[in-house]
């Protein structure tokens, strides 16, 4: 990547391909639904054998395609970020049954959809830029999948061994994978139920890795949430679900002893609880402040567990936050307490809470590199 330097400042100059790709994205954004619909129409007509890889309902899938394109376009010149993102996608796509031979078909139909909807903006130079970019993107994903295949399955089967309905809409599930499942506290995975094949949703692990290999999830049933309602209200011990590979970087850095600030809203308390167990297991007496937010006291379904942890560990301080007006106001709490500028901050919960929480933390002086949270885009796609 080229840089133009003026004194102490450096301004990145985008590559010619990046300029062309971003110009394409700017053109199609207002008509993104039409572009993605046409892409899938081309794909399923020209390559009907690929339809079985996709879920019956395509709305969420269309959103994910656009999000992936936007992310790739945004970081097209930032090799480290782009490669890390694409490797994650390549590994994750194994659970769908994606094979190397599928990528050319996808690229062909993507170019076809872009050609149709970019009008006079599209030309040979722009097409060449997209071909080069897609060739690089697909090869990174293919290589990541091939490497992952050497040491991990594309998915894990997991039997539900316990199912506890904590509130009318929140269930705590414990499952036993059919083979060892390596993960780190603070990560999440994708879950598929037998009732809705090929529909996957993200759920965080609600505990640190355990000696018995069991995994725990907190699931809130949401309106029209196919997977969440199935897991909360239909699943029973003995049922078998599928798990994708673990992912996520909302993990604790154990090379430091910095204090931690944890904000958990609703079922977002699940990975926070996992982080607390992780800190306790490492035995380092680092101060941890937890704010657990909910709309009503009933929704603080795991508060008793956290308070028991607080009794056992002098370094832990748990504060419940209930907002009687019907929304979780954890960001407001940030401004009341503190200071937090020396803390490592972790946020987990509804997308709106995460966005406002990040803004509040930045406003009180917490550097962005000290703030970690779930992917907002994935939460939105999952219908959190």
Secondary structure, DSSP 8 states (H G I E B T S, - for coil): -EEEEETTEEEEE--HHHHHHHHHHHHHHTTHHHHHHHHHHHHHHH-GGGGGGS-S--HHHHHHHHHHHHHHHHTTT-HHHHHHHHHHHHHHGGGGT--GGGHHHHHHHHHHHHHHHSGGG--HHHHHHHHHHHHHHHHHHHHHHHHHHTTS-S-EEEEEEEEEESSSSEEEEEEEESS-----TT-EEEEE-TTSTT-EEEEEBSS---TT-EEEEEEE--TT-HHHHIIIII--TT-EEEE---B------TT----EEEEEEGGGHHHHHHHHHHHHHHT----EEEEEEESSGGG-TTHHHHHHHHHH-TTEEEEEEE-TTSS--HHHHHHHS---TTSEEEEES-HHHHHHHHHHHHHTT--GGGEEE--HHHHHHTT-
